Amino acid sequence: MKRLALCHTPTPVWHNRALDALVGCELWVKRDDMTSGAAAGNKIRKLEYLLADALAQGASVVVTCGGAQSNHARATALLAREHGLQPVLLLRTPDPSVPPPPVGNLLLDRLVGADVRFITPAQYRERERLMAEVAAEFAARGQRAYVIPEGGSNGVGSFGYVSAVEELAEQQAAGDLPEGLELLAVACGSGGTAAGIALGLTRFPEVAARAAAFAVCDDRVYFEQTVARITAEAQALDPTLNASDACALLDVHDQFKGPAYGVSTPEQLDFIVRVARVSGLLLDPTYTGKALFGLAHLPQKPRRALFVHTGGLPGLLAESELTAAAAARADAGS
Ligand SMILES: *Cc1c(COP(=O)(O)O)cnc(C)c1O
């Protein structure tokens, strides 16, 4: 597989005793919130493979989609510009005639001059077709546009997390991380990260016994099907990978996703504040906050786990009112 070197690797593995006590197990954190500067997070690992593919195909434009505060769209826009590609983003918002405020991820999209096109939630369900139409629009002008699916979650993108598991195996061999972890835990929004981790565990089984994906939207059945599709795509590209073994290693937990995608319970926001105050670790409300909250509330907690911190800081900064309210609750209680 062709790959661009975009990430600062290896990302650190990090351990904090006060956080162990809060979460209720020995918790190692893979700091994939540190994969880069402003482009940091999990998406850049997928984009190492996706943008390499785009360049190999001679594309001059990349088209992708997501919510208005999509971390994936932001990482794609920044990295596309770095490689001389023009980013086009189809972003979901309740009413496109009232554009969302240019804060957080959207501010960065604007800064690099991404061609941002807002679409309704109903249109977003037709995103594959709409992105193909954008590609056709550029083709008519003689430009090749490379379409990246939501979250960069397809077979090509999943190789980013196969590589991340290899990186964990190397960190274990170097003594930076205990061997034989019970669990690799990660937030799950479009399934590509969980799919890559599960595939990686089939290749490097010494890293951990199982993987847990904490859904932040949809449900368990949806993600089991999505991960099955993505892993099958990856196996078609690299027959040494085994999709069905990968799926058997993964548990999807959907009971911690909160009221809706991007909407948290007060308990979830309070948890983010507690984690920040005991350990300095910052979690975002949409993904990592819900996932670590889920791990901390599993009925059968592992003894020793690794949480993949997938980033999302710009999304946290865009939710300043809610986060500030949770911080004020903590001040009042302490
Ligand atoms: C996209 C994202 C995820 C989820 O990864 P998927 O591969 O889409 O399941 C988790 N955390 C953050 C911060 C993200 O931006």
The ligand as an ORCA input file, in Angstrom:
! r2SCAN-3c Opt
* xyz 0 1
  C     -13.636     10.452     13.674
  C     -13.284     10.391     15.108
  C     -13.444      9.205     15.838
  C     -14.091      7.980     15.276
  O     -13.309      7.316     14.331
  P     -14.049      6.493     13.170
  O     -12.943      5.876     12.424
  O     -14.826      7.500     12.375
  O     -14.958      5.513     13.818
  C     -13.042      9.190     17.160
  N     -12.526     10.294     17.738
  C     -12.372     11.447     17.082
  C     -11.834     12.624     17.820
  C     -12.731     11.539     15.734
  O     -12.578     12.686     15.088
*
